[in-house]
Amino acid sequence: MANTQPKPRVLFPIGAKLVIIITILLLVSLGAVTFLVSYLSTQDVQLTAEDNNFTVNQRAGSQAEGSFKSIQTGILLYLEMIDRISAVNRDSGMEHRFFSHNKNIAAIGTEYFAAGGETTAARNLSRITTFIPNEPFLLANNINIDEVRNYFDSTLSSNAIRVSPDRMRLFNSAGVCQLSLITLVFVREARMGEEIVKVLFFPDDLSDSFGTGTNTSFLINGSNDVLIHPDNDLVLGGANFSSLPIVKAMQQEGDNNRRQIPFDGDEGVRYFGAYYRLAGTDTAVITTIPHNVVFEAIQRITRQNIFLMGVVLFMAILFIWFFSKTISTPVRTLADAALRIEGGDFEMELKSKTRDELGLLTESFSKMTSALKIFGRFTNKDIAVRAMRGEIKPGGLPRHATIFFSDIRNFTEKSESFTKTFGDDASNRIVLWLNEYFTQMIDCVENTGGVVDKFIGDAVMAHWGTAFTAGSPAEDAFNCVKAALMMRQALLDLNAKRKKDDPGDPVIHIGCGINTGVVTVGQIGSDKRMEYTAIGDPVNLASRTEGLNKPMGTDILITEETWELTGDKFITEEMSTVSVKGKEKPVRIFAVVNLKDAGGPQTLKEVRSLLGISPQDRRGTDANRRKVDINAKEKKYKILGN
């Protein structure tokens, strides 16, 4: 059985105590230095970062102001030239020349009202618009000209927006164009009065100022819609930053520019931000920098100090470790060895590397483990370990268990053959032959949760549900019968490797008897010698059931008590009933063929053929079995008819 004994923890080993003391001293000293350096440097670093952030913000704002003003000036000159040219003499190539020099402008639209528009209906009738597209730009970017025209006439009409003469307004036009375009709207004084001018353009000249980097700059309009942002998806998605804390602060401050505003972003990151309102427009440039980036230098210095502290700690720990391991290592080795012995592991070797008191103790401990290793082979190690832990108390206890007996067929004849063939060496060869057989059988028992009780010559006694249980008598009985089938297969494999008629390694056939019932289990013996065993009538019946295999021509027999618990899981055939001394009713006996739904033999006839059971081994079958007296000397039972 697996060792489940928990390993005790040593809370304060010697080496750990020394390491902890040195570590605490170093941590306090180096930690204090690190804290002072970080604290004194934080203010200077923050001021430097704020100045840099504000400078970036001012530069981006100034460049955006210049760009928009340049576009407005160019458009005003172009429209002024158009006004000076009559419709008759108008040069159709003027637009081409203008757009060839202003390739980032996608379209120009104008709107004014003729005199006489007193009411809304009259204004709509007197509304005059012009639309000048940059067809190469629009076609190259798959932008529909009619959609742009409709966008100017409806979404950006004078009825939908308000534009004051002294201020330009900018709009995010990515939704209609699926491109990061901006529409600039302003008022000019034309020959026929005020005229609203709309310019759709691509702000490619601002990509450097609003690109990615340590500082992030972006442009928003009066409605807080994003116009330019390093993350182009925000522009294309028409993002709105009304909820951004720095935007709210900017609206509260009015037209004043602020050097630095700390705020928390939606993702929980702390930022510093500055804003710059563009003169003559409804837009503002906002520049932010993450808090952790601002203090990255401090963090880097802190990390370096921590690294140095780690190096010093590591060197100190190495020194203390090599100093203390001359004591702690032997002590730990002995402690681990003691735990392994407590868990039932006696297979270990201990060697001393020192000649001090610990070395002498290790040598003595090694001699003790050697003695325990030999002792473990003469008793049931699992039972001894459990008794040592106090899990098995002195005295007997009732257990609903399944008892197993097995015996080698014709063992006496095989022993005589060994003696005749090998003479004085026969005893050694018999023991080696039996040990190989017992190794296979013991594995089958222990792998199914059983306990090997004892070896009686060539016989094996084992039981399930005594010291260990699978959970219920039915499960224990199933494991026992399964172990018997495993023994059958193990012997088939073992016999297949043997040479035919080898006197030094003859084939082995066994008979197994299994019975289930309430038995008494406990440590039985004297003060000088004791063993853990099971006693009771179910044990005797299991032993007698094993003896029926040869006359009945079987290898595994179970009683009715076992069959009632496991019959639905195995293929069985009922044999002749047996009259047992001391029992009023005859005992029903069943031969085990195989597990249900398993490959291999499906009938008792196939089992006999597989195991090579000869007719003389089946003298108790058919008509003769009524005449067989299995134990004529003790008259314990006799075979009856079906």
C-alpha positions as CSV (number, residue, x, y, z in Angstrom):
1,M,0.0,0.0,0.0
2,A,1.2,3.6,-0.7
3,N,2.6,5.6,2.1
4,T,0.1,8.3,3.0
5,Q,1.8,9.5,6.2
6,P,2.1,13.3,6.1
7,K,5.7,14.6,6.3
8,P,6.1,16.8,9.4
9,R,7.4,20.3,8.8
10,V,10.5,21.7,10.4
11,L,9.5,25.3,11.1
12,F,12.9,26.7,12.1
13,P,15.9,24.7,10.7
14,I,19.4,25.8,11.7
15,G,20.4,27.0,8.3
16,A,17.2,28.9,7.9
17,K,17.6,30.8,11.2
18,L,21.1,32.0,10.2
19,V,19.9,33.0,6.7
20,I,16.8,34.9,8.1
21,I,18.9,36.9,10.6
22,I,21.4,38.1,7.9
23,T,18.6,38.7,5.4
24,I,16.7,40.9,7.9
25,L,19.8,43.0,8.6
26,L,20.6,43.5,4.9
27,L,17.0,44.2,4.0
28,V,16.6,46.9,6.6
29,S,19.8,48.7,5.6
30,L,19.5,48.4,1.9
31,G,15.7,49.1,2.0
32,A,16.3,52.3,3.9
33,V,18.8,53.5,1.3
34,T,16.5,52.6,-1.6
35,F,13.6,54.5,0.1
36,L,15.6,57.6,0.6
37,V,16.9,57.7,-3.0
38,S,13.4,57.1,-4.4
39,Y,11.8,59.8,-2.2
40,L,14.3,62.5,-2.8
41,S,14.4,61.8,-6.6
42,T,10.6,61.7,-7.2
43,Q,10.0,65.4,-7.1
44,D,12.7,66.3,-9.5
45,V,11.7,63.6,-11.9
46,Q,8.1,64.7,-11.8
47,L,8.9,68.3,-12.6
48,T,11.1,67.3,-15.5
49,A,8.4,65.0,-16.9
50,E,5.7,67.7,-16.6
51,D,7.9,70.2,-18.5
52,N,8.5,67.7,-21.2
53,N,4.8,66.8,-21.5
54,F,3.8,70.4,-21.7
55,T,6.5,71.1,-24.4
56,V,5.2,68.2,-26.5
57,N,1.6,69.5,-26.0
58,Q,2.6,73.1,-27.1
59,R,4.5,71.8,-30.1
60,A,1.6,69.6,-31.3
61,G,-0.9,72.4,-30.7
62,S,1.2,75.0,-32.6
63,Q,1.7,72.7,-35.5
64,A,-2.0,71.9,-35.7
65,E,-2.8,75.7,-35.5
66,G,-0.4,76.3,-38.4
67,S,-1.8,73.5,-40.5
68,F,-5.4,74.5,-40.1
69,K,-4.6,78.2,-40.7
70,S,-2.6,77.2,-43.8
71,I,-5.6,75.2,-45.2
72,Q,-7.9,78.1,-44.5
73,T,-5.6,80.6,-46.2
74,G,-5.2,78.4,-49.2
75,I,-8.9,77.9,-49.6
76,L,-9.6,81.6,-49.2
77,L,-7.2,82.5,-51.9
78,Y,-8.6,79.8,-54.2
79,L,-12.2,81.0,-53.6
80,E,-11.1,84.7,-54.1
81,M,-9.6,83.8,-57.5
82,I,-12.8,82.1,-58.5
83,D,-14.8,85.1,-57.5
84,R,-12.7,87.3,-59.7
85,I,-13.2,85.1,-62.7
86,S,-16.5,85.4,-64.5
87,A,-18.5,82.3,-65.3
88,V,-17.9,82.8,-69.0
89,N,-14.1,83.0,-68.8
90,R,-13.8,80.4,-66.0
91,D,-10.8,78.2,-66.5
92,S,-11.8,74.6,-66.0
93,G,-8.2,73.6,-65.3
94,M,-8.0,75.8,-62.2
95,E,-9.4,73.2,-59.9
96,H,-6.9,70.6,-61.3
97,R,-4.0,72.9,-60.6
98,F,-5.2,73.7,-57.1
99,F,-5.7,70.1,-56.1
100,S,-2.3,69.1,-57.6
101,H,-0.7,71.5,-55.1
102,N,-3.0,70.6,-52.3
103,K,-3.3,66.8,-52.6
104,N,-4.5,66.3,-49.0
105,I,-7.7,68.3,-49.7
106,A,-10.5,65.9,-50.7
107,A,-13.3,68.3,-51.5
108,I,-14.5,71.9,-51.1
109,G,-18.1,73.0,-50.6
110,T,-19.6,76.4,-50.1
111,E,-23.1,77.6,-49.0
112,Y,-24.7,81.0,-49.0
113,F,-28.2,82.5,-49.2
114,A,-29.5,84.9,-51.8
115,A,-31.4,88.0,-50.5
116,G,-35.1,87.6,-49.7
117,G,-35.0,84.6,-47.4
118,E,-37.1,85.8,-44.5
119,T,-38.6,82.4,-43.4
120,T,-37.0,79.0,-43.1
121,A,-38.8,77.9,-46.3
122,A,-37.7,80.9,-48.1
123,R,-34.1,80.4,-46.9
124,N,-34.1,76.9,-48.2
125,L,-35.3,78.2,-51.6
126,S,-32.7,80.9,-51.6
127,R,-29.9,78.5,-50.5
128,I,-27.1,78.2,-53.0
129,T,-24.3,75.6,-52.7
130,T,-21.3,74.7,-54.7
131,F,-19.3,71.4,-54.5
132,I,-15.7,71.0,-55.9
133,P,-14.4,67.5,-55.4
134,N,-10.8,66.3,-55.7
135,E,-11.7,63.4,-57.9
136,P,-8.2,61.7,-58.1
137,F,-8.0,61.7,-54.3
138,L,-11.6,60.4,-53.8
139,L,-11.3,57.7,-56.4
140,A,-7.9,56.6,-55.1
141,N,-9.4,56.1,-51.7
142,N,-12.6,54.5,-52.9
143,I,-14.7,57.4,-51.6
144,N,-18.1,58.0,-53.3
145,I,-18.3,61.6,-54.6
146,D,-22.1,61.7,-54.2
147,E,-21.9,60.6,-50.5
148,V,-19.4,63.4,-49.8
149,R,-21.7,65.9,-51.6
150,N,-24.7,64.7,-49.6
151,Y,-22.6,64.9,-46.4
152,F,-21.9,68.5,-47.1
153,D,-25.5,69.4,-48.0
154,S,-27.2,67.6,-45.1
155,T,-25.0,66.8,-42.1
156,L,-22.9,69.9,-42.4
157,S,-25.6,72.3,-43.7
158,S,-26.1,75.6,-42.1
159,N,-29.4,74.3,-40.7
160,A,-27.5,71.5,-38.9
161,I,-24.5,73.4,-37.5
162,R,-23.7,76.9,-36.3
163,V,-20.5,78.6,-37.4
164,S,-19.4,82.0,-36.0
165,P,-17.4,84.3,-38.3
166,D,-14.5,84.4,-35.9
167,R,-14.0,80.7,-35.2
168,M,-13.4,77.6,-37.3
169,R,-15.1,74.4,-36.5
170,L,-13.8,70.9,-37.2
171,F,-15.7,67.6,-37.6
172,N,-14.7,64.0,-37.7
173,S,-15.7,62.8,-41.2
174,A,-14.3,59.3,-41.0
175,G,-17.8,57.8,-40.7
176,V,-18.8,58.9,-44.2
177,C,-15.4,58.3,-45.8
178,Q,-14.0,55.3,-43.9
179,L,-10.7,57.2,-43.8
180,S,-9.3,59.5,-41.1
181,L,-10.6,62.7,-42.8
182,I,-11.5,66.0,-41.1
183,T,-13.9,68.7,-42.3
184,L,-12.9,72.3,-41.6
185,V,-15.9,74.7,-41.6
186,F,-15.5,78.5,-41.4
187,V,-17.3,81.7,-42.7
188,R,-15.9,84.1,-45.2
189,E,-17.1,87.4,-46.6
190,A,-17.9,86.9,-50.3
191,R,-19.1,89.3,-52.9
192,M,-22.7,88.3,-52.2
193,G,-22.4,88.2,-48.4
194,E,-21.4,85.6,-45.8
195,E,-20.5,82.2,-47.2
196,I,-20.0,79.0,-45.3
197,V,-16.9,77.1,-46.5
198,K,-16.5,73.4,-45.9
199,V,-13.1,71.7,-46.6
200,L,-12.7,67.9,-46.4
201,F,-9.0,67.1,-45.9
202,F,-6.5,64.4,-44.8
203,P,-4.2,65.7,-41.9
204,D,-1.1,63.8,-43.1
205,D,1.2,66.6,-42.2
206,L,0.4,66.2,-38.5
207,S,1.3,62.5,-38.3
208,D,4.6,63.2,-36.6
209,S,3.1,65.4,-33.9
210,F,0.3,62.9,-33.1
211,G,2.3,59.7,-33.6
212,T,3.1,57.1,-31.0
213,G,5.8,57.6,-28.4
214,T,6.3,58.2,-24.7
215,N,3.8,61.0,-24.8
216,T,0.4,60.6,-26.5
217,S,-1.1,63.6,-28.2
218,F,-4.6,63.7,-29.7
219,L,-7.0,66.4,-31.1
220,I,-10.6,66.8,-30.1
221,N,-13.3,69.2,-31.3
222,G,-15.8,71.3,-29.4
223,S,-18.1,68.2,-29.1
224,N,-15.2,66.2,-27.7
225,D,-15.1,64.0,-30.8
226,V,-11.7,62.6,-31.6
227,L,-10.2,64.1,-34.8
228,I,-6.6,62.9,-34.7
229,H,-5.2,60.1,-32.5
230,P,-2.3,57.7,-32.7
231,D,-4.8,54.9,-32.5
232,N,-6.5,55.2,-35.8
233,D,-9.3,52.9,-34.8
234,L,-10.6,55.5,-32.4
235,V,-10.8,58.0,-35.2
236,L,-12.6,55.6,-37.6
237,G,-15.0,54.5,-34.8
238,G,-16.0,58.1,-34.0
239,A,-14.8,58.0,-30.4
240,N,-15.9,60.7,-28.0
241,F,-13.9,61.6,-25.0
242,S,-16.5,63.6,-23.0
243,S,-16.1,61.3,-20.0
244,L,-12.3,61.6,-19.9
245,P,-11.3,63.4,-16.7
246,I,-8.9,65.8,-18.3
247,V,-11.5,66.8,-20.9
248,K,-14.0,67.6,-18.0
249,A,-11.2,69.6,-16.3
250,M,-10.5,71.5,-19.5
251,Q,-14.2,72.4,-19.9
252,Q,-14.3,73.7,-16.3
253,E,-11.2,75.8,-16.8
254,G,-12.5,77.6,-19.8
255,D,-9.9,79.0,-22.2
256,N,-6.9,78.7,-19.9
257,N,-4.2,76.3,-20.7
258,R,-3.0,74.1,-17.9
259,R,0.5,72.8,-17.3
260,Q,-0.4,69.4,-15.8
261,I,-3.5,67.6,-14.7
262,P,-3.3,64.2,-13.0
263,F,-6.1,61.8,-13.7
264,D,-7.1,58.1,-13.8
265,G,-7.9,56.5,-17.2
266,D,-10.7,54.0,-17.8
267,E,-8.3,51.1,-17.6
268,G,-7.2,52.2,-14.1
269,V,-3.8,53.7,-15.2
270,R,-2.7,56.9,-13.6
271,Y,-1.8,59.7,-16.1
272,F,-0.5,63.3,-16.2
273,G,-2.0,65.4,-18.9
274,A,-1.8,68.9,-20.5
275,Y,-4.1,70.6,-22.9
276,Y,-3.7,73.4,-25.5
277,R,-6.7,75.2,-27.1
278,L,-6.1,76.1,-30.7
279,A,-6.7,79.8,-31.4
280,G,-9.5,80.6,-33.7
281,T,-11.0,77.0,-33.6
282,D,-13.2,74.9,-31.3
283,T,-10.5,72.3,-31.0
284,A,-7.9,71.4,-28.3
285,V,-4.8,69.2,-28.3
286,I,-4.4,67.0,-25.2
287,T,-1.1,65.3,-24.4
288,T,-0.8,62.6,-21.8
289,I,1.9,60.5,-20.3
290,P,1.4,57.5,-18.0
291,H,2.4,57.9,-14.3
292,N,4.6,54.8,-14.5
293,V,6.5,56.2,-17.5
294,V,7.1,59.5,-15.6
295,F,8.7,57.6,-12.8
296,E,10.4,55.0,-14.9
297,A,13.8,56.3,-14.0
298,I,13.0,56.1,-10.3
299,Q,11.7,52.6,-10.8
300,R,14.8,51.7,-12.8
301,I,17.1,52.9,-10.0
302,T,14.9,51.1,-7.5
303,R,15.2,47.9,-9.5
304,Q,18.9,48.3,-9.7
305,N,19.1,48.7,-6.0
306,I,16.9,45.7,-5.5
307,F,19.1,43.7,-7.9
308,L,22.3,44.8,-5.9
309,M,20.5,43.9,-2.7
310,G,19.6,40.5,-4.2
311,V,23.3,39.9,-5.1
312,V,24.4,40.8,-1.6
313,L,21.8,38.6,-0.1
314,F,22.7,35.8,-2.4
315,M,26.3,36.0,-1.5
316,A,25.4,36.2,2.2
317,I,23.1,33.2,1.9
318,L,25.8,31.2,0.1
319,F,28.3,32.0,2.9
320,I,25.8,31.0,5.6
321,W,24.7,28.0,3.7
322,F,28.2,26.5,3.3
323,F,28.9,27.3,6.9
324,S,25.7,25.7,8.3
325,K,25.3,22.7,5.9
326,T,28.1,20.8,7.8
327,I,25.5,20.6,10.6
328,S,22.1,20.9,8.9
329,T,22.8,18.4,6.0
330,P,23.5,15.4,8.2
331,V,20.7,16.3,10.6
332,R,18.3,16.7,7.6
333,T,19.4,13.4,6.1
334,L,18.8,11.6,9.4
335,A,15.4,13.2,9.8
336,D,14.4,12.2,6.2
337,A,15.6,8.7,6.8
338,A,13.5,8.5,10.0
339,L,10.4,9.6,8.1
340,R,11.0,7.1,5.4
341,I,11.4,4.3,7.9
342,E,8.2,5.5,9.6
343,G,6.5,5.2,6.2
344,G,7.8,1.7,5.7
345,D,10.7,2.3,3.4
346,F,13.7,0.4,4.7
347,E,15.6,0.3,1.4
348,M,18.1,3.1,1.9
349,E,21.8,3.5,2.4
350,L,23.4,6.2,4.7
351,K,27.0,7.3,4.4
352,S,28.8,9.6,6.7
353,K,31.1,12.3,5.2
354,T,32.3,13.6,8.5
355,R,34.1,12.1,11.5
356,D,32.3,14.1,14.2
357,E,29.4,13.2,16.5
358,L,27.0,13.4,13.6
359,G,29.1,11.0,11.5
360,L,29.0,8.4,14.3
361,L,25.2,8.9,14.6
362,T,24.8,8.4,10.8
363,E,26.8,5.1,10.9
364,S,24.7,3.8,13.8
365,F,21.5,4.8,11.9
366,S,22.7,3.0,8.8
367,K,23.2,-0.2,10.7
368,M,19.7,0.1,12.1
369,T,18.2,0.5,8.7
370,S,20.0,-2.6,7.5
371,A,18.5,-4.6,10.3
372,L,15.0,-3.2,9.6
373,K,15.5,-4.1,5.9
374,I,16.0,-7.7,6.8
375,F,13.2,-7.6,9.4
376,G,10.8,-6.2,6.7
377,R,11.2,-9.4,4.6
378,F,10.1,-11.6,7.5
379,T,6.8,-9.8,8.2
380,N,4.1,-7.9,6.5
381,K,5.7,-4.5,6.2
382,D,2.4,-2.6,5.6
383,I,0.8,-4.1,8.7
384,A,4.0,-3.4,10.8
385,V,4.1,0.2,9.7
386,R,0.4,0.7,10.5
387,A,0.8,-0.9,13.9
388,M,3.8,1.4,14.5
389,R,1.7,4.5,13.7
390,G,-1.0,3.2,16.1
391,E,-3.5,2.6,13.2
392,I,-3.8,-1.1,14.3
393,K,-4.6,-1.5,18.0
394,P,-3.9,-4.7,20.0
395,G,-6.9,-7.0,20.2
396,G,-9.3,-8.5,17.7
397,L,-11.9,-6.7,15.6
398,P,-14.8,-8.1,13.5
399,R,-14.4,-7.5,9.7
400,H,-16.6,-8.5,6.8
401,A,-13.8,-9.7,4.7
402,T,-13.0,-12.0,1.7
403,I,-10.4,-14.7,2.4
404,F,-8.2,-16.2,-0.3
405,F,-6.1,-19.4,-0.3
406,S,-4.0,-20.8,-3.2
407,D,-1.9,-23.9,-3.5
408,I,0.5,-25.3,-6.2
409,R,-0.9,-28.4,-7.9
410,N,1.4,-31.5,-7.4
411,F,3.9,-29.6,-5.4
412,T,5.1,-32.7,-3.6
413,E,5.9,-34.5,-6.9
414,K,7.7,-31.4,-8.2
415,S,9.8,-31.2,-5.0
416,E,10.8,-34.9,-5.3
417,S,11.8,-34.2,-8.9
418,F,14.0,-31.4,-7.8
419,T,15.7,-33.7,-5.3
420,K,16.3,-36.5,-7.7
421,T,17.6,-34.2,-10.4
422,F,19.8,-31.7,-8.4
423,G,20.7,-33.6,-5.2
424,D,22.2,-31.2,-2.6
425,D,21.4,-28.2,-4.7
426,A,17.7,-29.0,-4.9
427,S,16.8,-26.9,-1.8
428,N,18.3,-23.8,-3.3
429,R,16.7,-24.3,-6.7
430,I,13.3,-24.9,-5.1
431,V,13.5,-21.7,-3.1
432,L,14.5,-19.7,-6.2
433,W,11.7,-21.3,-8.2
434,L,9.1,-20.5,-5.4
435,N,10.4,-17.0,-4.9
436,E,9.8,-16.1,-8.6
437,Y,6.3,-17.6,-8.3
438,F,5.5,-15.8,-5.0
439,T,6.7,-12.4,-6.4
440,Q,4.1,-12.6,-9.1
441,M,1.3,-13.7,-6.7
442,I,2.2,-11.0,-4.1
443,D,2.0,-8.3,-6.8
444,C,-1.5,-9.4,-7.8
445,V,-2.6,-9.3,-4.1
446,E,-1.1,-5.9,-3.3
447,N,-2.1,-4.2,-6.6
448,T,-5.8,-5.0,-5.8
449,G,-5.6,-3.8,-2.1
450,G,-5.2,-7.1,-0.4
451,V,-3.0,-8.2,2.4
452,V,-0.7,-11.2,2.3
453,D,-1.3,-13.0,5.6
454,K,1.3,-15.8,5.4
455,F,3.0,-18.4,3.3
456,I,2.2,-22.0,4.3
457,G,4.8,-24.0,2.3
458,D,3.7,-23.5,-1.3
459,A,0.3,-22.1,-0.2
460,V,-0.6,-18.4,0.0
461,M,-3.2,-16.9,2.4
462,A,-4.4,-13.4,1.8
463,H,-7.5,-11.3,2.7
464,W,-9.3,-8.2,1.5
465,G,-11.4,-5.8,3.7
466,T,-9.3,-6.4,6.9
467,A,-6.4,-3.9,7.3
468,F,-7.5,-2.1,4.1
469,T,-10.9,-1.8,2.4
470,A,-12.0,-0.6,-0.9
471,G,-15.2,0.8,0.7
472,S,-17.6,-2.1,0.9
473,P,-17.6,-5.9,1.3
474,A,-18.8,-6.2,-2.4
475,E,-15.8,-4.1,-3.6
476,D,-13.4,-6.1,-1.5
477,A,-14.8,-9.4,-2.8
478,F,-14.6,-8.1,-6.4
479,N,-10.9,-7.2,-5.9
480,C,-10.1,-10.6,-4.4
481,V,-11.6,-12.5,-7.4
482,K,-10.0,-10.1,-9.8
483,A,-6.6,-10.8,-8.1
484,A,-7.2,-14.5,-8.7
485,L,-7.8,-13.9,-12.4
486,M,-4.6,-11.8,-12.5
487,M,-2.7,-14.7,-10.9
488,R,-4.1,-17.0,-13.7
489,Q,-2.8,-14.6,-16.4
490,A,0.5,-14.1,-14.6
491,L,1.1,-17.8,-14.4
492,L,0.2,-18.2,-18.1
493,D,2.7,-15.6,-19.0
494,L,5.3,-17.1,-16.7
495,N,4.8,-20.7,-17.9
496,A,5.0,-19.5,-21.6
497,K,8.6,-18.4,-20.9
498,R,9.6,-21.8,-19.5
499,K,11.3,-24.5,-21.5
500,K,9.4,-27.6,-22.0
501,D,10.0,-30.3,-19.4
502,D,12.7,-28.3,-17.7
503,P,13.3,-30.0,-14.3
504,G,14.9,-26.9,-12.8
505,D,11.9,-24.7,-13.8
506,P,8.7,-26.7,-14.1
507,V,5.4,-25.1,-15.0
508,I,3.1,-24.1,-12.2
509,H,-0.6,-24.6,-11.9
510,I,-2.5,-23.4,-8.9
511,G,-5.9,-23.8,-7.3
512,C,-7.6,-20.8,-5.6
513,G,-10.3,-20.9,-3.0
514,I,-12.3,-17.8,-2.0
515,N,-14.9,-17.2,0.7
516,T,-16.5,-14.1,2.2
517,G,-17.8,-13.7,5.7
518,V,-17.3,-12.0,9.1
519,V,-14.0,-12.9,10.6
520,T,-11.9,-11.8,13.5
521,V,-8.7,-9.9,12.6
522,G,-6.0,-8.7,14.9
523,Q,-2.5,-9.1,16.2
524,I,-2.3,-12.7,17.4
525,G,0.7,-14.3,19.1
526,S,2.8,-13.8,22.2
527,D,5.0,-11.0,23.6
528,K,7.9,-12.4,21.7
529,R,6.3,-13.0,18.3
530,M,3.0,-11.7,16.9
531,E,1.4,-11.6,13.5
532,Y,-1.7,-9.9,12.0
533,T,-4.1,-12.5,10.8
534,A,-7.7,-13.5,10.3
535,I,-9.4,-16.4,12.0
536,G,-12.9,-17.8,12.0
537,D,-15.1,-20.2,10.2
538,P,-15.0,-18.2,6.8
539,V,-11.2,-18.7,6.8
540,N,-11.6,-22.5,7.2
541,L,-14.2,-22.7,4.5
542,A,-12.0,-20.7,2.1
543,S,-9.1,-23.2,2.8
544,R,-11.4,-26.2,2.1
545,T,-12.8,-24.5,-1.0
546,E,-9.3,-24.3,-2.4
547,G,-8.9,-28.0,-2.0
548,L,-11.9,-28.7,-4.3
549,N,-10.2,-27.3,-7.4
550,K,-8.3,-30.5,-8.3
551,P,-11.3,-32.9,-8.1
552,M,-13.6,-30.4,-9.8
553,G,-11.1,-29.6,-12.6
554,T,-11.0,-25.9,-11.9
555,D,-8.5,-23.3,-10.9
556,I,-10.6,-20.6,-9.1
557,L,-13.6,-21.6,-6.9
558,I,-15.7,-19.1,-4.9
559,T,-18.4,-19.9,-2.3
560,E,-22.0,-18.8,-2.5
561,E,-21.3,-15.8,-0.1
562,T,-18.7,-14.4,-2.5
563,W,-20.8,-15.2,-5.6
564,E,-23.8,-13.2,-4.2
565,L,-21.5,-10.1,-3.9
566,T,-19.7,-10.4,-7.2
567,G,-21.7,-12.8,-9.5
568,D,-23.0,-10.0,-11.7
569,K,-19.4,-8.9,-12.6
570,F,-17.9,-12.3,-13.5
571,I,-18.7,-15.3,-15.7
572,T,-19.2,-18.2,-13.4
573,E,-20.5,-21.8,-13.6
574,E,-22.1,-23.5,-10.6
575,M,-20.4,-26.7,-9.5
576,S,-21.6,-29.5,-7.3
577,T,-22.7,-28.5,-3.8
578,V,-20.4,-29.5,-0.9
579,S,-21.3,-30.7,2.5
580,V,-19.0,-29.2,5.1
581,K,-18.4,-30.5,8.6
582,G,-20.1,-28.1,11.1
583,K,-22.5,-26.7,8.6
584,E,-26.1,-27.8,8.4
585,K,-26.8,-26.8,4.8
586,P,-24.7,-27.8,1.8
587,V,-22.4,-25.1,0.4
588,R,-22.9,-23.9,-3.2
589,I,-19.6,-23.6,-5.1
590,F,-19.0,-21.6,-8.3
591,A,-16.1,-21.8,-10.8
592,V,-14.9,-18.4,-12.0
593,V,-14.4,-18.3,-15.8
594,N,-13.6,-14.6,-16.5
595,L,-14.7,-11.0,-16.1
596,K,-17.8,-10.2,-18.0
597,D,-17.2,-8.5,-21.4
598,A,-13.5,-9.3,-21.2
599,G,-11.5,-11.1,-23.8
600,G,-10.4,-14.7,-23.2
601,P,-12.3,-17.8,-22.1
602,Q,-16.1,-17.6,-21.8
603,T,-16.9,-21.1,-20.5
604,L,-15.3,-23.5,-18.0
605,K,-14.5,-25.8,-20.8
606,E,-12.4,-23.1,-22.5
607,V,-10.7,-22.4,-19.1
608,R,-9.7,-26.1,-18.8
609,S,-8.5,-26.1,-22.4
610,L,-6.4,-22.9,-21.8
611,L,-4.9,-24.2,-18.5
612,G,-4.3,-27.8,-19.9
613,I,-6.4,-29.4,-17.1
614,S,-6.2,-33.2,-17.9
615,P,-9.0,-35.7,-17.3
616,Q,-7.2,-37.2,-14.3
617,D,-7.3,-33.7,-12.7
618,R,-11.0,-33.8,-13.0
619,R,-11.9,-37.0,-11.3
620,G,-14.5,-35.2,-9.2
621,T,-16.5,-34.2,-12.3
622,D,-19.3,-36.0,-14.1
623,A,-20.6,-39.2,-12.6
624,N,-17.6,-40.0,-10.5
625,R,-17.6,-36.8,-8.4
626,R,-20.3,-38.1,-6.1
627,K,-17.9,-40.8,-5.0
628,V,-15.0,-38.5,-4.2
629,D,-14.1,-37.8,-0.5
630,I,-11.9,-34.8,-0.6
631,N,-10.6,-35.1,3.0
632,A,-11.2,-38.6,4.0
633,K,-8.8,-38.3,7.0
634,E,-10.6,-35.5,8.7
635,K,-14.0,-36.1,7.2
636,K,-14.5,-32.4,6.9
637,Y,-16.7,-32.4,3.8
638,K,-17.9,-34.6,0.8
639,I,-19.1,-33.7,-2.6
640,L,-22.8,-34.2,-3.3
641,G,-24.8,-34.4,-6.5
642,N,-26.3,-31.3,-8.2
